[in-house]
Amino acid sequence: MRERSSSGGVFSVLADWVLEREGAVFAAGYGPDLRVAHREVDGKEQLDRVRRTKYVQSGMDGVYGAIRDRLAAGRQTLFAGTPCQAEAVRRFLERDGRADRDRLILVDLVCYGAASPGIWEKYVRFLGLRYGGKIRDFEFRDKRGKDNGHTVSWKNGSTQRAYSLYADPYCRLYFQDLILRPSCYECPFCRPERESDFTIGDFWGLERIRPDLDDGMGNSLVIVHSERAERIWREAAGRCLSFECRLEDLLQPRLAAPTPRPAARERFMKWYRLLPFWILLKKYGG
Ligand SMILES: Cc1cc2nc3c(=O)[nH]c(=O)nc-3n(C[C@H](O)[C@H](O)[C@H](O)COP(=O)(O)OP(=O)(O)OC[C@H]3O[C@@H](n4cnc5c(N)ncnc54)[C@H](O)[C@@H]3O)c2cc1C
């Protein structure tokens, strides 16, 4: 499960708990042309479709209403996504008079920022033209190198390519902070306190406190926010190796402040509107 997950697989541990209780899980997966959107999963065999990180803002069409309907039908319902999406779900249900907190499980991510879906769409099209054929199975955090998922991979036709995350032009734009949504630079959720039930992310700095667990296959941090979440965690955690730690041990930049807006962003966006995409990639993505 860790090999098929971006961090330590804690999302799957929580999703399994819900699915074993005939519940519904809403999480981000790929649709046609690698478009990223939240979708519903109601069986463990479908879970792999929504595993793994995509550094793109995911679409939420139809998700709010579907969550309301599953809760109204009395089902445990888990939503997992960026903290702004989880908060939007919470507020939507509250406004709707359905803050059904007993059955709703909100899982939000430690989040660097969600990137523009328009630029992602252009990148996927660019790869298709450059290498020929449809691009499939794009993995942002491939673990074949046991490098905690710092490898990107994708397929076209019968060919598979894998290379460093930092050599991928799209990821280079992402990690230069050029393509995040404007609101991400002012994100109010970059702190450990949240209104959700669980916050999950990569356990950065694990090697400092538990070097024995750092095997390059990724580890999760999980912050348990509510009493109910604590009860769920006690039941769900039996299937993974977990230990308690101090908050200071798991703090990382995106639990302290949002990604700073780089001075070059305005210039980048100006060139984005003017230049053909491949020239833009060459200029900024190496
Ligand atoms: C845009 C983005 C930025 C992130 N930044 C950080 C960071 O700075 N520090 C950190 O520690 N962790 C970050 N993460 C979280 C981390 O990469 C893992 O997603 C998380 O730890 C869950 O891993 P897992 O092994 O438990 O499960 P996995 O199976 O790897 O993750 C699947 C979960 O991620 C969600 N997800 C995947 N892509 C998206 C998306 N585009 N939008 C919304 N939800 C999505 C799915 O809904 C599902 O809940 C980020 C994730 C995303 C999507």
Ligand as a Chemical Component Dictionary entry (heavy atoms), coordinates in Angstrom:
data_LIG
# 
_chem_comp.id                   LIG 
_chem_comp.type                 NON-POLYMER 
_chem_comp.pdbx_formal_charge   0 
_chem_comp.three_letter_code    LIG 
# 
loop_
_chem_comp_atom.comp_id 
_chem_comp_atom.atom_id 
_chem_comp_atom.alt_atom_id 
_chem_comp_atom.type_symbol 
_chem_comp_atom.charge 
_chem_comp_atom.model_Cartn_x 
_chem_comp_atom.model_Cartn_y 
_chem_comp_atom.model_Cartn_z 
_chem_comp_atom.pdbx_ordinal 
LIG C1  C1  C 0 -1.399 19.798 -4.120 1  
LIG C2  C2  C 0 -0.790 19.035 -2.962 2  
LIG C3  C3  C 0 0.227  19.611 -2.208 3  
LIG C4  C4  C 0 0.761  18.921 -1.100 4  
LIG N1  N1  N 0 1.742  19.506 -0.357 5  
LIG C5  C5  C 0 2.255  18.864 0.729  6  
LIG C6  C6  C 0 3.254  19.463 1.567  7  
LIG O1  O1  O 0 3.710  20.592 1.322  8  
LIG N2  N2  N 0 3.689  18.758 2.649  9  
LIG C7  C7  C 0 3.198  17.517 2.958  10 
LIG O2  O2  O 0 3.619  16.937 3.947  11 
LIG N3  N3  N 0 2.244  16.936 2.200  12 
LIG C8  C8  C 0 1.769  17.567 1.104  13 
LIG N4  N4  N 0 0.793  16.976 0.339  14 
LIG C9  C9  C 0 0.190  15.711 0.807  15 
LIG C10 C10 C 0 0.933  14.466 0.407  16 
LIG O3  O3  O 0 1.521  14.599 -0.869 17 
LIG C11 C11 C 0 -0.009 13.246 0.367  18 
LIG O4  O4  O 0 -1.069 13.506 -0.522 19 
LIG C12 C12 C 0 -0.640 12.942 1.684  20 
LIG O5  O5  O 0 0.361  12.791 2.654  21 
LIG C13 C13 C 0 -1.476 11.670 1.612  22 
LIG O6  O6  O 0 -0.637 10.605 1.330  23 
LIG P1  P1  P 0 -1.059 9.086  1.614  24 
LIG O7  O7  O 0 0.167  8.256  1.399  25 
LIG O8  O8  O 0 -1.749 8.979  2.925  26 
LIG O9  O9  O 0 -2.179 8.783  0.542  27 
LIG P2  P2  P 0 -2.170 8.937  -1.032 28 
LIG O10 O10 O 0 -2.888 7.778  -1.573 29 
LIG O11 O11 O 0 -0.839 9.223  -1.561 30 
LIG O12 O12 O 0 -2.990 10.274 -1.235 31 
LIG C14 C14 C 0 -4.258 10.313 -1.719 32 
LIG C15 C15 C 0 -4.969 11.461 -1.100 33 
LIG O13 O13 O 0 -4.527 12.703 -1.647 34 
LIG C16 C16 C 0 -5.657 13.410 -2.134 35 
LIG N5  N5  N 0 -5.244 14.177 -3.293 36 
LIG C17 C17 C 0 -4.377 13.819 -4.264 37 
LIG N6  N6  N 0 -4.266 14.790 -5.171 38 
LIG C18 C18 C 0 -5.103 15.785 -4.785 39 
LIG C19 C19 C 0 -5.453 17.040 -5.321 40 
LIG N7  N7  N 0 -4.908 17.486 -6.450 41 
LIG N8  N8  N 0 -6.353 17.801 -4.663 42 
LIG C20 C20 C 0 -6.919 17.358 -3.514 43 
LIG N9  N9  N 0 -6.625 16.169 -2.953 44 
LIG C21 C21 C 0 -5.730 15.397 -3.579 45 
LIG C22 C22 C 0 -6.673 12.359 -2.504 46 
LIG O14 O14 O 0 -7.969 12.903 -2.433 47 
LIG C23 C23 C 0 -6.435 11.336 -1.406 48 
LIG O15 O15 O 0 -7.108 11.741 -0.258 49 
LIG C24 C24 C 0 0.268  17.632 -0.777 50 
LIG C25 C25 C 0 -0.718 17.047 -1.562 51 
LIG C26 C26 C 0 -1.263 17.741 -2.636 52 
LIG C27 C27 C 0 -2.369 17.109 -3.450 53 
# 
loop_
_chem_comp_bond.comp_id 
_chem_comp_bond.atom_id_1 
_chem_comp_bond.atom_id_2 
_chem_comp_bond.value_order 
_chem_comp_bond.pdbx_ordinal 
LIG C1  C2  SING 1  
LIG C2  C3  SING 2  
LIG C2  C26 DOUB 3  
LIG C3  C4  DOUB 4  
LIG C4  N1  SING 5  
LIG C4  C24 SING 6  
LIG N1  C5  DOUB 7  
LIG C5  C6  SING 8  
LIG C5  C8  SING 9  
LIG C6  O1  DOUB 10 
LIG C6  N2  SING 11 
LIG N2  C7  SING 12 
LIG C7  O2  DOUB 13 
LIG C7  N3  SING 14 
LIG N3  C8  DOUB 15 
LIG C8  N4  SING 16 
LIG N4  C9  SING 17 
LIG N4  C24 SING 18 
LIG C9  C10 SING 19 
LIG C10 O3  SING 20 
LIG C10 C11 SING 21 
LIG C11 O4  SING 22 
LIG C11 C12 SING 23 
LIG C12 O5  SING 24 
LIG C12 C13 SING 25 
LIG C13 O6  SING 26 
LIG O6  P1  SING 27 
LIG P1  O7  DOUB 28 
LIG P1  O8  SING 29 
LIG P1  O9  SING 30 
LIG O9  P2  SING 31 
LIG P2  O10 DOUB 32 
LIG P2  O11 SING 33 
LIG P2  O12 SING 34 
LIG O12 C14 SING 35 
LIG C14 C15 SING 36 
LIG C15 O13 SING 37 
LIG C15 C23 SING 38 
LIG O13 C16 SING 39 
LIG C16 N5  SING 40 
LIG C16 C22 SING 41 
LIG N5  C17 SING 42 
LIG N5  C21 SING 43 
LIG C17 N6  DOUB 44 
LIG N6  C18 SING 45 
LIG C18 C19 SING 46 
LIG C18 C21 DOUB 47 
LIG C19 N7  SING 48 
LIG C19 N8  DOUB 49 
LIG N8  C20 SING 50 
LIG C20 N9  DOUB 51 
LIG N9  C21 SING 52 
LIG C22 O14 SING 53 
LIG C22 C23 SING 54 
LIG C23 O15 SING 55 
LIG C24 C25 DOUB 56 
LIG C25 C26 SING 57 
LIG C26 C27 SING 58 
# 
